[in-house]
């Protein structure tokens, strides 16, 4: 059972020498009352949603969708509990791309107390052969709310159901990528769209896709499919990137970069 940090909101005061403290209007602090750690200072419109409350909402929704089975759950906390990322994989639902590439639908839930991440859910897939997370275009397969709005259970349920129903359409798109060759211009467009350091670009150039032994060198022979290019990037992001902030930023950029393919 995940041990979530305690969290509460409290007023923010300006402290000055030899003067009484004065409350700062328009702002409040999100703190851990047990440790005194300050997660962040936010506007008074900010609506605090504890991590466990958000996940309770998700679990309530999933329980009412038995046709997809019970998903496995992986929860991670970052920055002393200020940020949470939870991954749900529907292991009983299987999608096959190409001849034998097996995937499970998944969605990821983000929340934060420091305004670093919006409350959001991204839908995608879990690739069995190399345990990659595969990103799906966020314009169709995402749910996002600002922290100054209420987290609505019915909206979450509707988004998850819609995403699961549209996975067959996403499968068709992925199937076209299997036979589509990555052209140099497409490669440049995608790589330029990703917030990558030069060392990441160099490392991706050496990344070998685990199931096929294919690397970006295949592009020189005009044999690198868009599906393999996509999976090389996903493999690198999933298994090589250590920074949770950078990983989340690159994943969001990936969703946008491949949305029109």
N, C-alpha and C positions, 0 to 999 in steps of 0.2 A: 504494500500500500504506500503510495507516494506521500511523503511528509511535506505538505505545503506550508510555506511561511505564514504566520499570522499577518493580517493587514488591516489597517484602518486609516481613515482620513481625519486630519485635524487642521485647525487654523494655522496660518503662518504669521509670525510676529517679527517686527523689526526691533532688535535689541541695541540700545545705545548707552554709552557710559553715563552714569549719573542721571539717567532719564528713565521714566517708566516705559515698559515695552508697549509698542503700538501695533495693533492688528493691521495686516496688509490686506486690503479689500481686493476681491477679484481672484484670489488664489488660495489654494490649500495644499497641504503636504500629504503624500501617501507614504505611510511609515509602517514598519514592523514594530508593534508595541512591545514585543518580547525582547528585542535586541536594541531597539532605538534606531535601527538602520533606516535612513530616509531613501525610499525608492525613487522619489521624484517630487517636484513641485509642479502642480498643474492648475489650470483655470478652474474657477468655481463651477463651471458647467460640466466638468468631467464627471462621468458616472462610473463609480468603482464597481468592477465586476471581478470578484475573487476567482482565481483559477479554478478552484474546485466547484464553484457555482456554475461556471461556464461548462465544465466537463459533465456536471450533473445534467445540465440541459441537453448536451450532446447524447449522453447515455439514455436519457428518457426518450429522445427521438429514435435512437437506434433500436431500442427495445420494441418500439411500435412498428418496426420494419423487419419482421421475422423472415420474410421471403429472401433476404440477403444473408441470413445467418448472423452469428455473433462475431464481430470483428475482433482481431487481436489489437492490443493497445500498447503503445510505447510513449511514455511521458518523460520529457526532459525539462529541467529548469536551468536558467542561466542568470548570471549577474545577481547572485545571492537571492534568487527567486523572483527577481523583478520581471523576468520574461519566461514564458512557458510555450513549449511547442509539443503538441500531442499528435501522434500518428495512429490512424485507425486503418487496418488492412482487412478487407473482406476476403478471408481465405477460402470461403466456400463458393465464391463466384470466380470463374476463370475465363479469361479472354485469350485467344490465340491469334498472334499476328504472324503472317508468313506461314511457313510450314510447321514450326514447332516452338515459336517464341511465346512462352506462357506468362500471362500477367494476371494480377489480382487488382481490382479497384481499391483505391485508398483515398482518404482525405486527411488533411493536416489542419490542425486548429492552432491558432496563434493568439496570445494575449500578453499584455504587459501592464505594469504599474508605473513605468517611467516614461510613457508616451513613445517608447522606441518602436513598438509595433502596434498597429491598429488591431482591433478584434477582427479576425478574419479566418475564413476557411478556404483552403485551396484543394481542389480535387485533382486526382491523378491516378497513377497505377504503380504497382510494385512488380518489378521484373524479377522472376524467380531465378533465372540463370546466374545473375550476378548481384542480386539484392539491391538493384538500383531503384531509386524513386524516379518516376517519369512525370514530368510536368505537362499539364494540359492548359491550353489557352485560357487566361483568366477572365476574358470578357464573357465567356459562356459558363465556365466551370469554377465560379468563385462566389463567395459570400463575404462581404466586408461591411463593417459599421464603425463609425467614429466612436470614440469614448464619450461623446456628449449625447449619444442616443441609446435607447434601451435595447438590450440583446433580446431579440424576439424569437421565441421557441418555434412558432409556426413558420416564420420565414426561414429559419434554419432547416426545419423538416422539409419544406418545399424545395429548398435549394439542393438538399441531398437527394431527394427523390428525382428531381429533374436531372441532376448529374448522372445518376445511375441509369436512368432511362435513355440518356443521350450517349452513353458509352458505346453503343453499337455504331453510332455515327462517327465517334472518335476512332473506333477500330477501323472503319473504312478509310479514314484519312491516313492512319498509320500504315494500312495495307498499301496505299499508293506510294508511301515513302520507301517501301521495301524495294521497289523497282525503279525509283526515281534517282538519277545520279546527281550528286552534289556538284554544282558548277562553281568555279572560282569566285564568281560574283556573289553567289549565295553564301559561300563560306565567309567572304569579307563582310557582308551585311550582318550576318549573325555575330561574328566575332567582335565587330565594332560596336554592336548593341549591348555587349556584355561588359559589366564593370570589372574587368580583369587586369591584374598587374602583368607586366612583361614576363615575370617568372611563371605565372599561371599559363600564359599563352605558350611558352616554351614547353612546359610540362604536359600540356594537352597535346602538343605535337608529338610527344613521345608515348602518350597513353595508348595501351593496347587493349582493345575490346576483348573481354575475357572469354566470350563464347566462340568467337570466330578467329581471334588472333589478328584482326584487322586494326590498322592505325590510320592516321590521316595521310600517311604516305600513299594510300590507295588512290588518293585524289590525283596524284601524278599520272596514274595509269587510267584515269577516268573510270574507276570502278568503285568509288566510295558512294554508297547509297545514302540518301538523306536519313534513312532509319539508323544506319550505322553511325553517321555523323552525330545524330541526336543522342544515341546511346553512349558514344564516347564522351560527350559532354556531360551527360547525366551520371555516368560512372565516375568521372573525375570529381564532379560536385559532391556526389554522395559519399565517396570514399577517401578523397584526398584533401578537401577543404576542411580546415580545423576551426576557423572562426564562424560561430553561429550567425553573426551579423552579416558577414560577407556571403555566407552560403545562402541566406534568405534573400539578400539583394540580387545575387546572380540568378537564383531560381525565378524570381519575379521577372527579371529581364529575359530569361529563357522563355517564359510563357508568352511574353509579347513578341519576341523574335521569331518564334515558330508558329505564331497564331495564323498566319496567312499561307502556310505551306500545305 
